[in-house]
Amino acid sequence: MEKAKISASQLFILMVLFELGSALLVPLAIDAKQDAWLAILLGMVCSFALLLVYHKLYTYYPDLLPTEYMQRILGKVFGTVLAFVYILYFMYDASRVLRDFGEMLLTFAYPDTPLFIANALLMLVIVYTVRKGIEVIARSGELLFIFMYVLAVVGFILIISSGLIDFKNLQPILEEGLFPILKVVFTQTLYFPFTEVIVFTMIFPYLDNPKKAKVTMLCATGLSGINLIITMLINISVLGVNLTARSEFPLLSTVASIQVADFLERLDVFFMLASIITIFFKICLLFYAAVVGTASLFKVKSPSRLSYPLGLIILFLSITIASNVQEHIHEGLKVAMFALHIPLLVIIPPMLLLIAFLKNRKKHRG
C-alpha cells in the first residue's frame, strides 16, 4: 500500500462520481418502462444491505486490502485465487466502461476516428493519474465534482425552461404490477451501478477516519441513486418510453433536443463533459484497485510500475470485448450480470463475512 490518506468527503465525492460513471449514459432499467425510476430506487435500497456486508468485512480487517484479508479468511491458496479473480473483475469492468466511453465519443463527435485511438487517449490520461496515487485522484475529484454539478443544474434548468417535459409519459405507474420492476431490480439495478462500489473496499484502508466509512458509503449511494432517478425521469418524460429504450444514449438525445429562445441549442457538449468526467473517475478507480491489488498479491514493491502493462491489457480488452455496440450491451446486461456480478458482488462477500465472523468468535473465545 502507498502511504496516503484521503478524507471522508473525498471518499464521498469519488463514490458519487463512480456510481454515476457510465450509468448516466445508458437507458438504465428501461425494461421496467415508465417505472424505470422505481426500479432504480428499489435497486439502491436493496444495495444498502450488500454495502453493509462490504463495510463489515472492512471493520474486521481495517488495515488490510481485500486481496490480503481474503487470504486470512480462506487460507493462502483459495484466498489468493479469489483475490486474483477480483482483480480480473476490476480490469474487465474498467474495459467495459472504457468501451462505453469510446462508443459514445464516436457516436457523438468523431464518427471517423478509430475506436482504438479514442480509448487509447483516455487510457493514457488514466495511467498518468493512477501513477500519481489515490490522493491525486481524490483531489481531482473535488475539483471536477463542483464543475459537474454546475453543469447538471444548468442543464436541468434549461430542460425545464425549454418546455420539453411531458409528465404523461411517466403514467400509468405500476401498469403491469410490481413483478416486472422487481425482475429489473434483481437482474440489473442492484448490481449496476450500486454494488459495483465493492471496488472501494480496496480504498477504505486509505481513509483517515475509518469510523466515517459506513455513513459516507450509504450517503454517496443515496445521492447517486437520486441523481440517476432524476435523470431517468427526465429522459422518459422528454423522449417517451419507446424512444428512451431505442436510444443508445438517451441523456444525449434529451440534451440535444434543448432549445431555448431560438438561440440556446446544441448543448450536447454539456452532456459530453459530464460523461467524460464520471467515466474518467470510474475507470480510474477500477484501474487503481487492479494495480494496488496486483501489487499486494504478487509482492511488487512499486505499484506504479504495473500501471503501463495493466493499462495496455484494459485498452486491448476494451476493443476485443465485443465486435459491435449491440453485442457489447447484450454482454453487459446478460452475460456479465449472471457470470460475474451475482457471484462476485452478491454471493461471495456474505460468505466471506460469515467465515470471518466465525473465525473472530473463535479468537475471542480462545
N, C-alpha and C positions, 0 to 999 in steps of 0.2 A: 504493500500500500504506500501511496505517496503521503508525505507529511503535509496534509492540507485540511482546512476546516471550512465548512460552509454554515451559514446561519439558517434558522428555520424559515425565515422569509424567502431566502434564496431557494431553498428546497421547494417551498410552496410555488414560487414562480416557475421553476423548472418542471414541476409536476403538471401545472396547468398547461404550459406550452407543449409538453409531451403528449398529454391526453388529447389536446385539440389537434395536434400533428396532422396526420392525413385524414382524420375523421371529418374535418371541415370540408374536405374535397368531395367525398363520395356521398351518394344518396343513402345515408345511414338509416337502417331499419325500415327502408321503404316497402319491404314485404308486408309491413303492418298497415300499408296505405296511409290514409289520413291520420291514423293513430300512431304514426312513427314516433311522435314526441313522447307518447305514453310508454312505448317500448324502450325508449332511451332512459326515461325516468325510472322505470322498474329495473332496467339493467344496472343503472347506477346504484339504486338502493340495495339490490342483491349483491353487488360487488363489494359493498361495505363489509360483509361477513368474511370474504376472502382477504380483503385488505387487513382485517384484524388478525387473521391467521399469519399473514406475512410479517406483520408487526410483532406478533407474539414470538415468532421464531427469532427475530432480531433481538428481543429483550433477553432471550436465553443466552445469546452469543453476541453481545453488543460490540465487541472489538474485532469480530471476525467477519470476513466476507462469506457469502453463501458457499462459494467454492471450497472454503476451508471448513465451515461447520457441517457441510454435508458429509465430509469425511469423518468428522467426530460422531455424527449421528449414525451413519450407515457402515462405518468402517472404511479402511483405506481403499479397498478395491471398488466396492459398489459406490462409495461416495465420490471417488474420482471419476468414474464412468458417468454418474448422474450430473456432476458438475460440468463435465465436458459436453454433455447433451444440452445443458442450459446455455453454455457459451455458443454452441452451434445455433441454438434457437435465437439468441440475440442477434447473431450475424445474419441469419435468414430473414428475421423481421426487419432488420436495417436495410437489407437488399430489396425487400418488398416496398418499403416506404420510398427508397431511392427510385425505384421503378415508377411509383406513383408520381413522384416529382418530375421525372423525365417525360412521362406521357403528358402530364399537364402542360409543361413548358412547350412541348412540340405541338400540342393541340392549339394552345392559345397564341403563341407568339412566333415560334420558329419551326414551321412545318417541314422545311427542307434540311434542317440540321439533323445529323445522325444522333440517335438516342445515346450512343456511347459518349459522344462529346458533351452533351448536356449533363449526363450523370457524372462524367469524369470531372467536370469543372466544380460541381458542388462537392464531390468527394475530396478534391484537393483542399478546399477550404475547411472541410470537416476534419481531415487528417491533421492539418495545421493546428486547428483549435484543440483537438484532443491531446496532441503532443504537449500543449501548454498546461494541461491539467484541469481538474474539476473546478478549482477556484476561478479560473478564467472563463470557463463555460458558465458558471453561476453569475459572474459579473456581467457577462454579455447578455444573459437572460434578463437581468434587472433593467438594463438599458432598453432592450428591444421589447420588453413586456409593455412598458408605458406607451411606446410608439404604436404597438399593435392594438392596444385598447383604444387609443385615439382614433386610429383607422376604423375600428369596429363601430365606435359610437357615431362617427361622421357618416359611415356607410348606412347605419341603422336609421339615422335622421333623414338621409336622402331617400332611402327606400320608402319611408312613411310619407315624406313630403311629395314624392312623385306619384302618389295615389295608386300604386300598383297592387296593394294588398287587398285581397278579397277573402274575408273570413268564411264565406260559404264553402270554400274549398276544403275547410277543415271539418265539415259536417258530412254525415252524421257521426258522432263519436260512438265508438264500440259497435259499429254497424254489424259486424259478424261475431260479436261477443268477445270474451276475454281470451279464448283459446289461441287464435292466430297471433295475438300480441305476445302471449307467454312463449309461444313457439319461437318467435323472433328474439325474445329476451334470452332464451336458453340455447339458441343456435348462433346468435350474433352479438347483441349489445352487451351481454355480460362480459364477453372476452375482449371485444374491440370497441372502444379503446380502454375500458376501465381497468380490467385485471392485468393488462399489459404492464401496469406500473410495478409488477414484480421486479422489473429491471432496477427499481430504486432500492431494493434490498442490497444491491451492490454499492449504493451510495450512502446509505444510512450510517455506516461506520465513520464517515467524514463529518457528521453533524456535530456542531459544537455544543448543542444542548439536547442530548438524546431523549429527554423527557417530552420534548415537543413533537417528536416524530409522529405519534398517533394522530394528534389533533390536526397537524399540518397535512397529513395524508388524506384524512377524511374531508377537511375543508377544501383542499385543492380538487379532489374528485367531485365534490359538490358543486364548486364553481364551474369546472369544465363541463359537468353534466348539464347545468343550467344554460351555459353558452351553446352547447350542441342542441338542446331542446329549442332554444330561441331560433337558432339557425334553421332547423328543420321546419319549425312553424312558419318562418318567413318564406323558405323555399316553396313549401306546399301552398301557402296562401297566395303567392305570386304566380307560380308556374302551374299549380294543379298537380294532382297525384300522378297522372299519366306522364306528363312532361318531365316531372322530377324523376320518375322511375327510368325514363328513357335517356335522360341526360347523364353523360359521363361525369360531369362536374356541375351539379345543379346550382351551387352557390355562384359559380362563374356566370351561368345563364341568368341568374337573378340580378346580379350586379350589372351585367351587360345591358339589362333592359331598363336601367335607371335613366330617366330623362327629366330634368328639372328646368322649367322656364326656357326651353329651347336652346340653352347654351351649355348646361351641365350634362354631358353624356360621355359614353366610352370610359367608364370608370373602372374597367376591368383591372387596371393597374393596381387599384386598391386591393382587390382580391388577390392578385399575384403576390404583392408584397407580404400580405398577412400569411398566405400559404407557405411562401418560401421561408418565412421566419419560423413558423411552427414545425414545418418539415425538417428544417435545419437542426432544430433542437432535438426532435425525436430521434433522428439518425445519430446525432452527436452522442446522446445518452446511451443508446443501444450499443453503439460502437465503443464508447468508453467502457461500458460494462464488459464487453467482449475482450477488450485489451487488458483491463485490470484482472479479469477472471483468468485469462490465459496466462498472464504473468505470475499470478499466485499459484496456479495449478502446476505450472512447469518450472517454478522457481527461477523466473527470469528477473535479474536484478533491476534492469531498467525497462519498465513497461513501454516507454515511448518508442523504443526500438521496434516493437511489434506493430506500431500503427501503420507503417507502409505495407508490409505483406498482408495484414488482415484487411486493410483498406482496399487493396487490389482484389482480394477474394470477394469482398462485398460488391465491388464495382462489376466484376465479371459475372457474379451471381445475379445481379440486377438485370443484366442483359439476357442471360440464358434461362432465366426463371420461367419465361413464357414467350411464345412466339408472337402473340398479339395482345391487345388490351383485354379482349373478351376472355381469353384463356387466363390471363393474369387475375382478373376479377373473380372468375369462377374458382380458381385455385385458392384465392384468399377466403372466399365465402364458404366453400365446401371442403376442400382437401385440408388446408391448414387448420381450419376450425376443429375438425374431429381428430386429425392425426397429431396436432401439436397443442393447440390452445386448451382443449379439455384435459388431456393428461397432465400437461406441464403447469397449467395455471389453476386447475380445479381439484385434480385428484392427488397429485404428489405432495403439494405443500401441507395439506391437513395430515397426510400420513407421516411426513417428516415431523410435524408438530407433535403428533401423538407419541412417536418414538422418543423425541426429545423430552417430552413431559414425563414419560415413564422412567427414562434414564435419570432425570433430575430428582425424581422422587426417591429412587434407589440411593442416589448420592446423599440426599438429606437424611434418609434412614440410617445409612451406613455411618 
